[in-house]
Amino acid sequence: MLLKDLIQHLENWAPPAYQESYDNSGLLTGSPSQEITGVLVSLDCIENVLDEAIEKGCNVVVAHHPIVFKGLKRFTGKNYVERTIIKAIKNDIAIYAIHTNLDNIDTGVNLKIAEKLGLENFKILAPKSDQLLKLTVFVPTPHTGQLLDALYAAGAGEIGEYSNCSFRTEGKGTFKASQRANPTIGSRGVYEEVEENRIEVIFPKHIKGKVLTAMKKGHVYEEVAYYLSTLENQFQNVGSGLIGSLNEPIETKEFLNTIKTKLGVEVIKYTDIVKEKISKVAVCGGAGGFLLPQAKAQRADIFITSDYKYHEYFDADGNIVIADIGHYESEQHTKELIRDEILKKFTTFATYLSEVKTNPVNYLY
């Protein structure tokens, strides 16, 4: 099995187009054409994780956090980033990072947290906009089904939990083929009127090439009449954070202890308990303080995230409980998420969860 096959599977799941502008997800070291001997999944990829990979016979590390965020100008081993990259290259170990693109999909990091906490009826807390295109294309009426099947197979026409979504209107198309044309319907130099359907479907921007290729292959006309429109609609499947509800309300202190137990958290920093019971829960793995306004607007009782600064806790302002559980703690189960996704597709090589605790923060009790 080649690394490019694994990368294709991961990027179909969490498309790189969904990563934030500051991020550096993707293949950081290694060749897509190298054969996989084993995969080690880790939250971070640092030197002792590579040592573990070598010991387990793995030549691929899939990490949530990229070891490289900025361009490196020298490789002298002066810091842990350079040393990690040097060791990976010396030992022919590929490093692949799947970071904010995994944060921003509805089957990603925050879903894992929600499942661990037993949340139900969850949805993206802050869906992204400007991620969708609308295709409008005109096709002879008898060939409508054929074209729609091709578009659906390419990924168009999916809206939330619904697939095969489209809209059509009937009309009449007109054309006159030149002497160099090869018309499917009618003859060269003859004005034609054809009963046609105007089809409209939406799809994510990053599959534009795939959808247009399917449209042209599935269409009967030599020249396809179509146009694309950029939509400002929110894309409900992509965005930051997640919000859901508990099956039954739980007293706040009890729920805080539930967080510790189910997420494996040692310490929780939290604001005043202004909610007697917790019913609606907002979560964001990693640093999610920027989502507090959305959590409040959607009337969450508690917002679980990490990396809050002192003055930011005041922003709870008596409306919500903020629970800072730590960056590592909020994302540590992402390893299981990635491992399980790999195992859905590949069983021809061993996939391991890293046993190295990469949390740089220690606690004294």
N, C-alpha and C positions, 0 to 999 in steps of 0.2 A: 504494500500500500504506500502510495506516495504522499508527501506532505501536502501537495496541492489539492488532493482529494479531501483531506481533513479541513483545510482552509476553506474550500468551497462550501462544505457542509456548515461550518461555523458562520460563514458570512451570509449564507442563505437564511440562517436563524437570526443573526444579529448583523444586519448590513452595515458596512463601514460608513455608509452615507449618513447614518444616524449618530455618529460620534460628534462630540462638541468640537468647536474650532480649535481649542487649546490642546486637544488630545493627540495621542500618537499610537492609536490602536493599529494592529496589523502585524505582519511579519517583520521582526526587528533584526534577527540574525538567521542564517541558514538559507537553503535553496528550496524553492517549491518542488523541485524534481527529486529531492532526496527521499530515499526509502525510510519509512518509519520503523524503528525497532521497539519503541515503547513511548508512551506519553505520560508525563508527570504534570498534574494539575495543581496549581498553587495560587494563592491570593497575590503574592509578590514573587518576583524572580530575582533573588539575590544570591551571593556566592554559595552559601550553605545549601540553598535549594538546588543549585547546579551540582554540588557534591552528592546530594541525594539522588539526582537524576543519573549521574555516572554510576553510583553504587547499584541502582536498580536496572541499569542497562537501557535507560531511556535517552533517546537523542532528540526529543521534542519536549519543551516545557510550554504549556499553555497557562498564562497568568492573567489575572484580572487587571492588575496595574502594570502599565508599561514601565520598564526599567529606565527607558530613555524618553524624556519629554522634550528636551532641547537638543539642538545640534551639538555633536561632540567634535572638537577641533584636534584634540590630542588623545592618544591612547598610551599613557605612561603608567597607569595603575595608581594614580595619586588619590583616587576616591573609590567608593564602593561601586559606583556606576561603571567607571572605566574597568575596574577589576572584573566585574561580572561579565561585561561584553568580551573582554580579552579571554576569559576562561571559557565562555561559550564558543567562541571562534576556534580556540586551540583544541577543544574537544568535540568539534563538529556537532554542537547542540543548537538546534533551532529554537528561538524564543518567539512565541506568538502572543500578542496582547489583545484582549477583548474587553475593553473598558467601558467608556460611556455609551458606546453603541449597545452594550448589554444592559446598562442602566436604563436606557431609553425605550426598550421594547416591553410589551406587556407580559411577556413570558420570561423576563429577565430577573435581575437582582431583587427587585422589590416584590415580585411574585413569590420568591422563595421565602422572604421575610413574612409575607402575609400568610402563606401556608403554614409556616412554623407557629404563627400566633393563632391560627384557626379562624382567620377572617373570611367573610363571605361577601358576595355581591361587590367584588372589588373592581375598580376602574382606575385609569391613569389620573393622577391628581392634577397635572398641568399638561394637557395635550399640546403637541407642537402644531404650529400653523405653517402654511406655505410648503407643505410636504407632498401635496397632491396635484396631479394633472388631470384634466378632462380631455378625452379624445372624442371628437365628433367625426364620424365617417359615414359616407353614403354608399349604399350597396343595392344591387337589384333585389327586389323583394324575394324571389325564390332562393337566393343565396344567403339570406340573413342568418339563418341558423348555423350554417357552415362557418361564417365569419365570427359570429359570437362565440362558438365553441373554441375557435383558435385564440380569441382574445382572453377568454376565461382561463384556458390552459396556460397562458403566459402570465397570469396573475392579475389581470384587470377585472374590475367588477366586484371587488371585495369591500364591503362597508361594515366595519365592526365584526359582529358575529354572523353576517350574511354574505353569501357568495352569489355568483351569477347575477349580479345586479346590473341592470341597464335600463335605458329608456329609448323608445323608438317612436318616430312619427312617420306617417306615410306622405309621399309626395311624388313629384315627377322631375326626373333629371333629364337634362338636354345636352347634346354634344354633336360635333361633326368631326369625324376622324380625318386626318391628313392622308396623303397618298403614301406616306412612309409608315403610317400606323398599322397595327395588327389588331383590330378591334375584336373583342369577344362577342359583342352584340352589334349588329348592323354592318354597314359597308363603308368603305373609304369614300369620302367626299359627299356623304349623304347625311342630312340633318336627322337626328334620332331623338325620340322622346321615350323614356323608359320609366316604368313604375319602380320607384326605389324607396328604401327605408333610410331614414336618418337615424343613426345609432349613436348613443352617448354612453360612455363608460368612464369611470374614474380609476386611477391607480397611483401608487407611490412614484415619485419622480425617479428614484434610482433604478426602476425597471423599465424606463422609457425605451431604451434600445431593444429590449426583449419584446415589448408589446408592439412596437412599430414593425419589427421583423415579422412577428406573427400575423399582424394585420396584412402586410404585403403578400405573405405566403398564402394566407387564407382567403384572399380577395380574388374575384374572377376578372377584374378589370386590369388592363395593361398599365394604365395610369390611375392611381387611387386618389380620389378627392377626399381630403381630410384636413382637420386643423386641430391644434392643441391649445388649451387654455390653462393658465396657472390659477389654482384655487387658493383662496385665503382660509378656507374651511379648516377647523381643527381636525387633526388626524387622531382619532380616539385610540388607536393602537400604539401610538408612539408619543413619548413625552417623559416628563420627570415625575418621580414619586408615584404613590398609589394610595387610594383611600378605600376602605371597606368597613364592614360592620361585624360585630360579634354576634353569635347566635342569641346570647342573652347578656344584658348589662352586667358588669362586674365592678365591685367596689374598687376604687382607684388604687389603693395600697395593694390590694390583692392582685390587680392586673400588673402593677409594677414588679411584683414578685414573679408573676407568670412570665414576664419579659426576661427576667434573669434566668429562670429555669429553662424556658424553651429556646432562647437564643444563646444560652451559654455566656451570659454577661456577668462580670464580677462586680462592677460598680455602675450605678445609674445616677447621673446628675439631673435633677428635675426641679421645676418651678413649683410655686405654691399649688396645693391641691384645691382647685376652684371648681372641680367637678366631683360630685359625690360618687357617681358611677361612670364607668367608661362603656360606651356603646359603639361610637363611631371613631375609627382609628386611621390616622394618616401616617405613612411611613416613607422614608427615603434613605436608602443605604448610602453611606458616605456622608459628605458635607452637604446637608440639605436645607440649611437655614433660609436660603432664598425662597423656599416654598411655603414659609409660614403664612403669608397673606392668603394663598390658595387654601391652605388647611383651615384657616379661620373662616374664609368665605363659604366653604362647604360644610361648616359647622362640625368639624372634628372635635372630639373631646380631648384627644391627646395627639401629639405629633412626635413620632419616634424618629430620631436621626442622630447626627453626631457633629463634632467640631464646632460647637457653639462658643462664642466669646462672651465674656462677662456681661457687657452692656446689652448684648443681644437677648439675654434671658428676660430683660424687662419688657421686651416686645410681646411677651405672652399677655401682658396687660389685663390679667384677670379674666380672659376669655377662653383660655385653653391651657392644658398642661404640656409643657415641653419636656421631653425625656431624651437626654443626650446619653447614648449608650456606648459611645466610643467608635471611632472609624473602623478599626479592625473588627470589633465585635459585630458591627452592623453588617459587615460584608463577608465574614468568615465562612458562611455556609454557601457562598457563591461557588466554592470549589466543588461542592456536591452537585450544584446546578449544572456546571460545565461538564463534569464527569458523566453525569446521567445523559446529557445531550449527546456526547460523543458515543456512548454505549448504545444509543438508539440506532446508530448507523454502522458502527465499526466494532467487530469482534475479532478481527484478524491480528490485532496487536494488543498488548497489555496496556491498560490505562489505570494509573495509580493516583490516589490523593496524597499530596505532600504531607508528611508528618512534621515538617519543620514549622514551628510557630514563628511567623515573621513579624509579629506585633512589636514595634519598637518601644511601646509604652509598657512600663511595669507599674504595679500598684503595691503600696505598703499599707497593711491593715493594722 
